[in-house]
Structure formats: C-alpha cells, structure tokens
Amino acid sequence: MSTGTLFDKVWDAHTVSILPSGQTQLFIGLHLIHEVTSPQAFAMLRERNLTVLFPERTIATVDHIVPTDNLARPLADSIAEEMMQALEQNCKENGITFYNVGSGNQGIVHVIAPEQGLTQPGMTIACGDSHTATHGAFGAIAFGIGTSQVRDVLASQTLALAKLKVRKLEVNGNLKPGVYAKDVILHIIRKLGVKGGVGYAYEFAGTTFEQMSMEERMTVCNMAIEGGARCGYVNPDQVTYDYLKGRDFAPKDAEWDDAVAWWNNSRSDADAVYDDVIVFDATTIAPTITWGITPGQGIAVNETVPTPDEMPADERAIAEEAYHYMDLQPGKLVQGTKVDVCFIGSCTNGRLSDLREAAKFAQGRHVADGIKAFVVPGSERVKKQAEAEGLHTIFVEAGFEWREPGCSMCLAMNPDKLQGRQLSASSSNRNFKGRQGSSSGRTLLMSPAMVVAAAVTGQVTDVRELL
C-alpha cells in the first residue's frame, strides 16, 4: 500500500469519513460542470428538494455541443439549444458562476480552469467528464465522474470513492526534436495498455516531466484515463508556481507564500512508498500515432502495424477488428496513408503552446488539395492570445480554417463531424469507432505538429521530415 505520496496526502486531507461500504467520503474542493452531464443532475436535485450546498465551489462553462463556426442563438441543433438553456437556467437558479459564450472566459472546461488559476496543487477536483485527469498536472487529484455523482457533489460537495493504488511512471531523459508530450503519453499507453492503469492513480515523475511546461504536463495527465488510470498527476514544483502566479484565482500577496509552502508539503516524500514503479527512457520515444481503435494501439510513425503473432493472445481479437475497421494491413506502414481531415484542438492539445508549435510547421506551407484542415482554440482566452500573436493568420494563409472555441471534432457532439469513411489526423484523445461523428469514420491520434505534417502533405508524415 502506498504511503507518503501526493495522492495519499491529498486523499487524507480531504477525507470526511470512512463509509460502512469501506469507501471514503471525500470532500471535493472544486466542481466543474458543463452542458452535457449536468441537466439530469440538477433535475435529480429538484426531485429530492435539494439545493446546491456550496455553489461558490462549482464553475460552469459550455464546450461539448457549442458550434465552432456559427454561434448564433438559438443554435441550429434544437437539442444543443435545449442543453444550453438548461445550463443557463440551472446556473442562474443556483447562484453558480457560468462562463457562457462571449464572456471572454468560455472554453473547454479543462482549459479554462487552469488558465484562470482555479486549478491548484493539493486540491480535489471533479467534473462530469472523463478527461478531468488533466488537472492533475498541477498536483491535484482530479476525477471524471458520472451524472449521479455530479448530483452528489452538487448536493453534498463530497463523493464516495474507493481509494486507489499509486503507480509511479518515471520517464527520464531529453525528448528528441519532433517528439512531444502527446508522444510520451501515447508511448506509455502503448506499452502498458488501455487497462494497465485500472485501480491506479498514475504519478508522472522523472526528469522528462520536470522539464515539461505546465501545458505539456496537462496533455500527459489528460490521457491518463486512456491508460485505464482513474487519475494522473505531477508533483507541483517551481514550473507550477510560475504558471499560477498572478492568475485570476491564484492566492495573492502573503497568501501566496503560505500557499506555496503548503503546496510544497503536498509533494510526494523522497521516501514515499508506491504500489508499483515503471521506468521509461525518453530518448527511445519517437513521434507516435495510433493505428487502431483504442489509444493503446499505437506505433512510432516509422514502424509497421504489428502482426497478430507479435501481440499477446488476449489482444489479437481487437487487433483483427481494428485491421478491418481501419483498412490497414499488419506488417505495413501507416506512414504514407492518405488522410481526409486534419483537426487541431481538444482538451488534450488545444492550448496556446499547442497552437504555437503547430503554427511553426504551418508557416510557409499550405494544406494539400482535398484536405479539410481546421484549428479550434481551447478557450476564448487562447483564441484572443493566439490572434494577438498572429497565429490565426499563419493558419489561414496555410489553408486551415480558424474556428471558435469548443470541443469540436474531439467527440463530435456538434456540427464538426467526419463524413462516411473519412480518415482523420487528430490531436484529440480517443480513436474509438464513431468517436468523431461518423459510425464508419476513422481516427489516427497524433501530436498537433504531426497533424500539420499530415495536412500539408496530404498523408501520414513523420514531422521530423519537416524540421
């Protein structure tokens, strides 16, 4: 059993009681809500004549269903408009802060909370969205929850949870040019599998993560859930504090010094005990893409699709399914495969640093004929800053569409969808069947730089060829 880790410290600090079931009743410091998983939760409260216990601890935005091209109200999709209205009304009735479109603060929920300083070390954070693990980049324990749990947090500010084991994933060394945080997490998931983290919290440690920016750390923690872990985190350090200082909700003046002292104390102890430790060498990681229908079906871009005899027996059935669905041949390269759509955005890779890096490769180049390519900033603040830096001009001149903030084609609960058997080069987080809006559409996950490489060549391309 782990002891002395950040996870243990934060868990213990937020424990209200141990329930008869053996689960922990855990206090939730910050609750984030959006339009998709909250309407039913508020309806459950009304049915029970309950109110929101601590409305000041809940923050709302709209992201999943909001269009990224035409924001005129009412929304063209009547169901989307109904969800928007429900969120607006629920927030108004319960005194909850709502960052609506046009507020200057709207965006993907896992982008806006960090950029405003709402996400801080040592916190417990919950949201009705599986990629809530993103906030662990700050040394927080952040869980994606279901609608009934959204109800529970609204009503009691607590959750009933079984304590997790803690696995330390240590990655050491310098990443080579053309290799990014997205490649690191795809590599880890490839090696450990999509079920490898079940029952665990992942602590990302080692010199590679220490050298990463906060936005890079968010990319890694965001996809901990894709590896089966309930949450993932990085211990807070000076990089964390430099990012947070001066942000809207960060502590000020003398409170800042007190906060940093407490945050430092929440770090895993030097002699912390882990349930498991796995070590990786960063210098061996190459630009990585998925070839199949789970985030664990990944390869280096210059590798061939694995053959069944290269896989464990229990992975062969889904591999056969993936070969058929993706129209890819075992033993063959994915590199060189023609793509149809190139998407840069999502809570994984829609932040300012992602757009800056993508723009480096787009500048002076142009999207290939027949390719639909678009860039969706993760928030209104990201969009505003990117435009101030002229990034939008670079993208537009290169043939990309420049959109409004939202989740967009990450999950296609909006007009941004694949059509038919289109193949997407995507900077998002899931390549499940139908994930991007078409029941037969296909997705290859990769870094934003790799998406640009695919867009300008019209095919899956090793971004290192463009360096």
HUZI-V707145 format. One record per pair of residues at least 6 apart in sequence whose C-alpha atoms are under 8 Angstrom apart, sorted by the first residue. I is the first residue (numbers start at 1). J is the second residue. If there is no record, write none. Layout:
BEGIN
{{I;J} {I;J}}
END
This chain:
BEGIN
{{1;165} {1;273} {1;274} {1;275} {2;8} {2;165} {2;166} {2;272} {2;273} {2;274} {2;275} {3;272} {3;273} {3;274} {4;268} {4;269} {4;271} {4;272} {4;273} {5;267} {5;268} {5;269} {5;272} {5;273} {5;274} {6;122} {6;139} {6;235} {6;266} {6;267} {6;268} {6;269} {7;141} {7;166} {7;201} {7;268} {9;266} {10;122} {10;123} {10;124} {10;140} {10;141} {10;266} {11;26} {11;124} {11;141} {14;26} {14;27} {14;28} {14;124} {15;24} {15;25} {15;26} {15;27} {16;24} {16;25} {16;26} {16;27} {17;24} {17;25} {17;26} {18;24} {18;25} {19;25} {19;160} {22;162} {23;160} {23;161} {23;162} {23;163} {24;159} {24;160} {24;161} {24;162} {24;163} {25;158} {25;159} {25;160} {25;161} {26;158} {26;159} {26;160} {26;161} {27;124} {27;157} {27;158} {27;159} {28;123} {28;124} {28;125} {28;126} {28;153} {28;157} {28;158} {28;159} {29;57} {29;123} {29;124} {29;125} {29;157} {30;57} {30;58} {30;59} {30;118} {30;119} {30;123} {30;124} {30;125} {30;126} {31;57} {31;58} {31;59} {31;125} {31;126} {31;127} {31;153} {32;58} {32;59} {32;60} {32;109} {32;125} {32;126} {32;127} {32;128} {33;58} {33;59} {33;60} {33;61} {33;109} {33;127} {33;128} {34;60} {34;61} {34;62} {34;63} {34;64} {34;87} {34;109} {34;128} {35;61} {35;62} {35;63} {35;64} {35;65} {35;83} {35;84} {35;86} {35;87} {36;64} {36;65} {36;83} {37;128} {37;129} {37;146} {37;147} {37;150} {38;87} {38;128} {38;147} {38;150} {38;151} {39;83} {39;86} {39;87} {39;90} {40;147} {41;147} {41;148} {41;150} {41;151} {42;90} {42;151} {44;151} {45;51} {45;151} {45;155} {50;155} {51;94} {51;154} {51;155} {52;94} {52;154} {52;155} {52;156} {53;154} {53;155} {53;156} {53;157} {54;154} {54;157} {55;94} {55;95} {55;96} {55;154} {56;95} {56;96} {56;97} {58;96} {58;97} {58;154} {59;96} {59;97} {59;98} {59;99} {60;91} {60;96} {60;97} {60;98} {60;99} {60;109} {61;98} {61;99} {61;100} {61;106} {61;107} {61;108} {61;109} {62;84} {62;99} {62;100} {62;101} {62;106} {62;107} {62;108} {62;109} {62;406} {63;106} {63;107} {63;108} {63;109} {63;405} {63;406} {63;407} {64;108} {64;406} {64;407} {64;408} {64;411} {64;412} {64;413} {64;414} {65;80} {65;406} {65;407} {65;408} {65;412} {65;413} {65;414} {66;80} {66;406} {66;407} {66;408} {66;414} {67;404} {67;406} {67;408} {67;414} {67;415} {67;416} {68;376} {68;403} {68;404} {68;405} {68;406} {68;408} {68;416} {69;403} {69;404} {73;81} {74;81} {75;81} {80;414} {88;98} {91;97} {91;98} {99;105} {99;106} {100;106} {101;107} {102;380} {104;380} {104;381} {105;112} {105;379} {105;380} {105;381} {106;112} {106;379} {106;380} {106;381} {106;405} {107;378} {107;379} {107;380} {107;405} {107;406} {108;346} {108;347} {108;378} {108;379} {108;405} {108;406} {108;407} {109;347} {110;131} {110;132} {110;134} {110;135} {110;347} {111;347} {111;351} {111;378} {111;379} {112;379} {113;119} {114;120} {114;135} {115;247} {116;247} {116;248} {116;249} {116;250} {117;244} {117;247} {117;248} {117;249} {117;250} {118;248} {118;249} {118;250} {119;135} {119;138} {119;140} {120;138} {120;139} {120;140} {120;244} {120;250} {121;138} {121;139} {121;140} {121;236} {121;263} {121;266} {122;139} {122;140} {122;141} {122;263} {122;266} {123;139} {123;140} {123;141} {123;142} {124;140} {124;141} {124;142} {125;132} {125;135} {125;140} {125;141} {125;142} {125;143} {126;132} {126;142} {126;143} {126;144} {126;145} {127;143} {127;144} {127;145} {127;150} {128;144} {128;145} {128;146} {128;147} {128;149} {128;150} {129;144} {129;145} {129;146} {130;143} {130;144} {130;145} {130;225} {131;144} {131;222} {131;223} {131;225} {131;347} {132;142} {132;143} {132;144} {132;222} {132;231} {133;141} {133;142} {133;143} {133;144} {133;221} {133;222} {133;223} {133;224} {133;225} {133;230} {133;231} {133;232} {133;233} {134;142} {134;218} {134;219} {134;220} {134;221} {134;222} {134;223} {134;232} {135;141} {135;142} {135;218} {135;221} {135;222} {135;233} {136;142} {136;218} {136;221} {136;231} {136;232} {136;233} {136;234} {137;214} {137;217} {137;218} {137;220} {137;221} {137;232} {137;233} {137;234} {137;235} {137;236} {138;214} {138;233} {138;234} {138;235} {138;236} {138;240} {139;233} {139;234} {139;235} {139;236} {139;267} {140;233} {141;231} {141;232} {141;233} {142;231} {142;232} {143;230} {143;231} {144;230} {149;159} {152;158} {152;159} {153;159} {164;199} {164;200} {164;201} {165;199} {165;200} {165;201} {165;274} {165;275} {166;200} {166;201} {166;202} {166;203} {166;274} {166;275} {166;276} {167;200} {167;201} {167;202} {167;203} {167;274} {167;275} {167;276} {167;277} {167;278} {168;202} {168;203} {168;204} {168;205} {168;274} {168;276} {168;277} {168;278} {169;202} {169;203} {169;204} {169;205} {169;206} {169;277} {169;278} {169;279} {169;280} {170;204} {170;205} {170;206} {170;277} {170;278} {170;279} {170;280} {171;204} {171;205} {171;206} {171;207} {171;208} {171;209} {171;279} {171;280} {171;281} {171;282} {172;206} {172;207} {172;208} {172;209} {172;279} {172;280} {172;281} {172;282} {173;207} {173;208} {173;281} {173;282} {173;283} {174;207} {174;208} {174;282} {174;283} {175;208} {175;282} {175;283} {175;285} {176;283} {176;285} {176;286} {177;464} {178;286} {178;287} {178;449} {178;463} {178;464} {178;467} {179;285} {179;286} {179;287} {180;216} {180;287} {180;447} {181;212} {181;216} {181;217} {181;219} {181;220} {182;216} {182;219} {182;220} {182;446} {182;447} {183;285} {183;286} {183;287} {183;288} {183;289} {183;446} {183;447} {184;220} {184;282} {184;285} {185;220} {185;223} {185;224} {186;288} {186;289} {186;290} {186;295} {186;296} {186;298} {187;285} {187;288} {187;298} {187;299} {188;227} {189;226} {189;227} {189;295} {189;296} {190;295} {190;296} {190;297} {190;298} {190;299} {191;296} {192;227} {192;296} {193;227} {193;228} {193;296} {194;226} {194;227} {194;228} {194;294} {194;295} {194;296} {195;227} {195;228} {195;229} {196;227} {196;228} {196;229} {197;227} {197;228} {197;229} {197;230} {198;227} {198;228} {198;229} {198;230} {199;228} {199;229} {199;230} {200;228} {200;229} {200;230} {200;231} {201;229} {201;230} {201;231} {201;232} {201;233} {202;224} {202;229} {202;231} {202;232} {202;233} {203;232} {203;233} {203;234} {203;235} {204;232} {204;233} {204;234} {204;235} {205;234} {205;235} {208;282} {209;217} {209;234} {213;239} {214;239} {214;240} {214;243} {215;351} {215;353} {217;234} {218;348} {219;347} {219;348} {219;349} {221;231} {221;232} {221;233} {221;234} {222;232} {222;347} {222;348} {223;348} {223;429} {224;230} {224;231} {224;232} {225;231} {225;232} {226;295} {226;296} {226;429} {226;430} {227;295} {227;296} {235;267} {235;268} {236;263} {236;264} {236;267} {237;264} {241;260} {244;250} {245;251} {246;252} {250;256} {251;259} {285;300} {286;300} {286;301} {287;300} {287;301} {287;446} {287;447} {287;450} {287;462} {287;463} {288;298} {288;299} {288;300} {288;301} {288;446} {288;447} {289;298} {289;299} {289;300} {289;301} {289;444} {289;445} {289;446} {290;296} {290;297} {290;298} {290;299} {290;431} {290;444} {290;445} {290;446} {291;297} {291;298} {291;299} {291;305} {291;322} {291;326} {291;328} {291;334} {291;444} {292;298} {292;319} {292;322} {292;323} {292;326} {292;431} {292;444} {293;322} {293;326} {293;431} {293;432} {293;433} {293;443} {294;430} {294;431} {294;432} {295;429} {295;430} {295;431} {295;445} {299;305} {301;334} {301;335} {301;461} {301;462} {302;333} {302;335} {302;462} {303;333} {303;334} {304;330} {304;331} {304;332} {304;333} {304;334} {305;328} {305;329} {305;330} {305;331} {305;332} {305;333} {305;334} {306;330} {306;331} {307;330} {307;331} {308;316} {308;319} {308;320} {308;330} {323;329} {323;330} {325;440} {325;442} {326;442} {328;334} {334;460} {335;459} {335;460} {335;461} {335;462} {336;459} {336;460} {336;461} {337;459} {337;460} {338;423} {338;458} {338;459} {338;460} {339;371} {339;422} {339;423} {339;424} {339;425} {339;454} {339;455} {339;458} {339;459} {339;460} {340;370} {340;371} {340;372} {340;422} {340;423} {340;424} {340;425} {340;458} {341;371} {341;372} {341;373} {341;418} {341;422} {341;423} {341;424} {341;425} {341;455} {342;371} {342;372} {342;373} {342;374} {342;424} {342;425} {342;426} {342;451} {342;452} {342;454} {342;455} {343;373} {343;374} {343;375} {343;376} {343;409} {343;424} {343;425} {343;426} {343;427} {343;428} {343;451} {344;350} {344;374} {344;375} {344;376} {344;426} {344;427} {344;428} {344;448} {344;451} {345;351} {345;375} {345;376} {345;377} {345;378} {345;407} {345;408} {345;410} {345;427} {345;428} {346;376} {346;377} {346;378} {346;406} {346;407} {346;408} {346;409} {346;410} {346;427} {346;428} {346;429} {347;378} {347;407} {347;428} {348;427} {348;428} {348;429} {349;427} {349;428} {349;447} {349;448} {350;376} {350;377} {350;378} {351;377} {351;378} {351;379} {351;382} {352;377} {352;382} {352;385} {352;386} {354;448} {355;377} {355;386} {355;391} {355;448} {356;386} {356;391} {357;448} {357;449} {358;448} {358;449} {358;452} {359;391} {359;394} {359;395} {361;449} {361;452} {361;453} {361;466} {361;467} {362;394} {362;395} {362;398} {362;452} {362;456} {363;394} {363;395} {363;398} {364;398} {365;398} {365;456} {366;397} {366;398} {366;399} {366;456} {367;373} {367;398} {367;399} {367;400} {367;455} {367;456} {367;457} {367;458} {368;455} {368;456} {368;457} {368;458} {369;458} {371;455} {371;458} {372;400} {373;399} {373;400} {373;401} {373;455} {374;400} {374;401} {374;402} {374;403} {375;395} {375;400} {375;401} {375;402} {375;403} {376;402} {376;403} {376;404} {376;405} {376;406} {376;407} {376;408} {377;383} {377;403} {377;404} {377;405} {377;406} {378;405} {378;406} {378;407} {379;405} {379;406} {380;404} {380;405} {383;404} {383;405} {386;392} {387;393} {392;402} {395;401} {395;402} {396;402} {408;414} {408;415} {408;416} {409;416} {409;417} {409;418} {409;436} {409;437} {410;426} {410;428} {410;429} {410;430} {410;435} {410;436} {411;435} {411;436} {411;437} {412;435} {412;436} {412;437} {413;437} {416;437} {417;436} {417;437} {417;438} {418;424} {418;436} {418;437} {418;438} {418;441} {419;437} {419;438} {419;441} {420;438} {420;439} {420;440} {420;441} {421;438} {421;440} {421;441} {421;442} {422;440} {422;441} {422;442} {423;441} {423;442} {423;443} {423;444} {424;441} {424;442} {424;443} {424;444} {425;443} {425;444} {425;445} {425;446} {425;451} {425;454} {425;460} {426;443} {426;444} {426;445} {426;446} {426;447} {426;448} {426;451} {427;445} {427;446} {427;447} {427;448} {427;451} {428;445} {428;446} {429;445} {430;443} {430;445} {431;442} {431;443} {431;444} {431;445} {432;443} {433;439} {433;440} {433;441} {433;442} {434;440} {434;441} {434;442} {436;442} {436;443} {449;463} {450;461} {450;462} {450;463} {453;460} {453;461} {453;462} {453;463} {453;466} {454;460} {454;461}}
END
